[in-house]
Amino acid sequence: MKKIIYDIGSNNGDDIPYYLLKSDLVIAIEANPKLCNLIEEKFKNEIKQKRLIVENCVVQNENILNDVSFYIHKTNHVLSQFHKPLDIQNFEEIKLQSKNIIEIIKKYGDPFYIKIDVEGSDYLILNEILKNKIVPPYISCESHTSDIFAALVASKKYKSFKLVDGASVSQKYGDAEITTYNGKQKYSFPLHSAGPFGNDIAGSWMTPDNFFQLLGFVGLGWKDIHATNIDEPDINLKPKPHVNISVKF
């Protein structure tokens, strides 16, 4: 079966080299046109080989497709967003085409892994995916609130969880062992990348109850919740305040 990874919120493409090692096709979805141009230049060979497709659009959960406002941060592109920011003076407003995430997935095929990192819209995109009964073996979503974990548990589709802490990715996974189509190899995740997914993440998978306890210890913020429906959790794993179970974005 063809392995397709959806990189929703590709930013400057830092995660793409890793995803290319893990899949047959990567769908990079990014709103910022300048970052899309950067990705297209950096990965022009992979695009020619039809291993990478770049979707320059505002991804959302509405069925009405039209041009919408998108706000590009003037000094920090990772803060660019679809929703109108309160500190509007720090942003440049542009018009972009919007596309429904479900229609994008229908166009390219069932996902093996979906990464969601869309400033201010993470929950809406995740909820739309789950509501439409799209259940990839692996999924992750940046989590600044408990809504993300609650939605994953409420869907009853995911039973195993891990956490990746964004601030420490490049240190924790600076020389990590990953599994690719060609076997195991060493890989260094750059600063500000999303880091690994699946069993490339250090540590055991956790049950929902134990993972909830972990969130109580470490809190939310610049962290990604990872979930799977094909790997069993370690029912004996008990999170402790002083133990770093795993971290991310």
C-alpha positions in Angstrom: 0.0 0.0 0.0 1.3 3.5 -0.9 2.4 5.4 2.1 1.3 9.1 2.0 2.3 11.7 4.5 0.3 15.0 4.8 2.5 17.8 6.2 -0.2 20.3 7.1 1.7 23.5 7.9 5.0 22.7 6.2 6.6 26.1 7.0 10.0 26.2 5.4 10.1 22.4 4.7 12.4 21.4 7.5 10.3 18.2 8.1 10.2 17.1 4.4 13.6 15.3 4.1 12.5 13.1 7.0 9.1 12.5 5.6 10.6 11.5 2.2 12.6 8.8 3.9 9.4 7.5 5.5 6.9 7.5 2.6 6.2 7.2 -1.1 4.6 10.6 -1.3 4.6 13.8 0.8 1.8 16.4 0.5 3.2 19.6 1.8 0.5 22.1 2.6 1.6 25.7 3.3 -0.2 29.1 3.1 2.8 31.4 2.9 3.7 31.8 -0.8 7.3 32.7 -0.1 7.8 29.5 2.0 6.2 27.5 -0.8 8.6 28.9 -3.3 11.5 28.0 -1.0 10.2 24.4 -0.7 9.7 24.1 -4.5 13.3 25.3 -5.1 14.8 23.1 -2.4 13.0 20.0 -3.5 12.6 20.5 -7.2 14.0 17.0 -8.0 11.6 15.3 -5.6 8.7 17.3 -7.2 9.8 16.2 -10.7 9.9 12.6 -9.4 6.4 13.0 -8.1 7.4 12.2 -4.6 6.4 15.6 -3.3 3.4 17.8 -4.0 3.2 21.4 -2.7 -0.3 22.8 -2.0 -0.1 26.6 -1.6 -3.4 27.4 0.1 -5.1 28.2 3.4 -6.3 24.8 4.6 -9.6 25.0 6.5 -12.7 23.0 7.4 -15.3 25.0 5.3 -16.8 23.7 2.1 -16.9 27.1 0.5 -13.7 27.5 -1.4 -12.7 31.1 -2.1 -10.0 33.7 -1.6 -9.5 34.5 2.1 -7.3 36.8 4.1 -4.0 35.3 5.5 -1.7 37.2 7.8 2.1 36.9 7.4 4.1 37.9 10.4 6.6 40.6 9.4 9.5 39.2 11.4 8.7 35.6 12.5 7.0 33.5 9.7 6.1 30.7 12.1 3.5 33.0 13.6 1.7 33.6 10.3 -2.0 32.7 10.6 -5.4 32.5 9.0 -7.3 34.1 11.9 -7.0 37.9 12.2 -4.4 38.6 14.9 -4.9 41.0 17.7 -1.5 42.7 17.1 -2.4 43.3 13.4 0.4 45.9 13.1 2.9 43.1 13.1 1.4 41.3 10.1 1.0 41.7 6.4 -2.4 40.8 5.0 -2.6 38.9 1.7 -5.3 37.1 -0.2 -5.0 33.3 -0.8 -7.0 30.5 -2.1 -8.6 28.3 0.6 -9.1 24.5 0.3 -11.0 22.1 2.5 -8.6 19.5 4.1 -11.0 16.6 3.3 -11.0 17.4 -0.4 -7.2 17.6 -0.4 -7.0 14.1 1.2 -9.6 12.7 -1.2 -7.6 14.1 -4.1 -4.3 12.4 -3.2 -5.2 9.3 -1.1 -5.5 7.8 2.3 -2.8 9.1 4.8 -0.3 7.0 6.5 0.6 9.9 8.8 -0.8 13.4 9.2 1.1 16.2 10.9 -1.1 19.2 11.9 0.7 22.4 12.8 -1.4 25.3 11.6 -1.2 28.4 13.8 -4.6 28.9 15.5 -6.5 26.3 13.5 -5.1 23.0 14.7 -8.2 21.8 16.5 -10.5 22.8 13.7 -8.5 20.8 11.1 -8.1 17.8 13.4 -11.8 17.8 14.2 -12.7 17.9 10.6 -10.5 14.9 9.8 -11.9 12.8 12.7 -15.5 13.9 11.9 -15.1 12.6 8.4 -13.8 9.2 9.6 -10.3 9.6 8.2 -8.2 7.5 10.6 -4.5 7.4 9.6 -2.3 4.9 11.4 -0.3 7.8 12.8 -1.4 11.4 13.5 0.0 14.3 15.4 -1.2 17.8 16.3 0.4 20.8 18.1 -1.4 21.2 21.4 -1.7 24.5 23.2 -5.0 23.4 24.8 -6.5 20.2 26.0 -9.0 20.1 23.1 -6.6 18.2 20.9 -6.2 15.3 23.3 -9.9 15.3 24.2 -10.8 15.1 20.5 -8.5 12.2 19.8 -9.8 10.2 22.8 -13.4 11.1 22.1 -13.0 9.8 18.5 -12.4 6.3 20.0 -10.0 5.6 17.1 -6.7 6.0 19.0 -5.5 4.1 22.0 -1.8 4.9 22.2 -0.1 8.3 22.7 3.3 9.9 22.9 4.5 13.5 23.4 7.2 15.4 21.5 8.4 18.7 23.0 9.2 21.3 20.3 11.8 23.2 22.3 14.1 20.2 22.7 13.7 18.4 19.4 17.1 19.3 18.0 18.8 18.3 21.3 16.9 15.1 22.1 16.9 13.9 18.5 20.1 15.4 17.2 21.5 12.1 16.2 18.5 9.8 16.4 18.0 6.3 14.9 15.1 6.2 12.6 13.5 3.5 10.5 13.2 4.0 6.7 12.4 1.9 3.6 16.1 1.1 3.5 16.4 0.1 7.1 17.6 2.0 10.1 19.8 5.0 9.9 20.9 8.0 11.9 19.1 11.3 11.3 19.5 14.8 12.9 16.3 16.8 13.3 16.9 20.5 12.9 15.9 23.3 15.3 12.1 24.2 14.9 11.3 20.9 13.1 8.4 18.8 14.2 10.7 15.9 15.0 10.0 12.2 14.6 6.7 10.4 14.6 5.6 6.9 15.3 8.2 4.5 16.7 11.0 6.9 15.9 9.9 8.8 19.0 11.8 7.7 22.1 9.9 5.8 24.8 6.8 3.5 24.9 3.3 4.3 23.8 1.1 5.3 26.7 -2.5 4.6 27.5 -5.0 7.6 27.4 -5.1 7.6 31.3 -1.4 7.6 31.7 -0.8 10.1 29.0 -3.3 12.4 30.6 -1.3 12.2 33.8 1.9 13.1 31.8 0.2 16.2 30.4 -0.6 17.2 34.0 3.1 17.0 34.8 4.6 18.7 31.8 1.8 20.9 30.6 0.9 21.9 27.1 2.2 24.6 24.8 4.9 24.1 22.1 4.3 20.3 22.1 2.8 17.8 19.7 0.5 15.0 20.8 1.1 11.9 18.7 -1.5 9.1 18.5 -1.6 5.7 16.8 -4.1 2.9 16.3 -1.7 0.2 15.3 0.9 0.1 18.2 -0.2 -1.1 21.6 0.4 1.0 24.7 2.5 -0.1 27.6 -0.1 -0.6 30.3 2.6 -0.8 33.0 4.2 2.5 32.1 3.5 5.1 34.8 4.5 8.7 34.2 6.4 10.4 36.9 7.0 14.2 37.4 10.8 13.8 37.2 10.9 11.4 34.2 11.2 12.9 30.7 8.9 10.4 28.8 9.4 12.1 25.4 9.2 15.6 23.9 8.7 17.8 20.9 7.9 20.8 18.7 
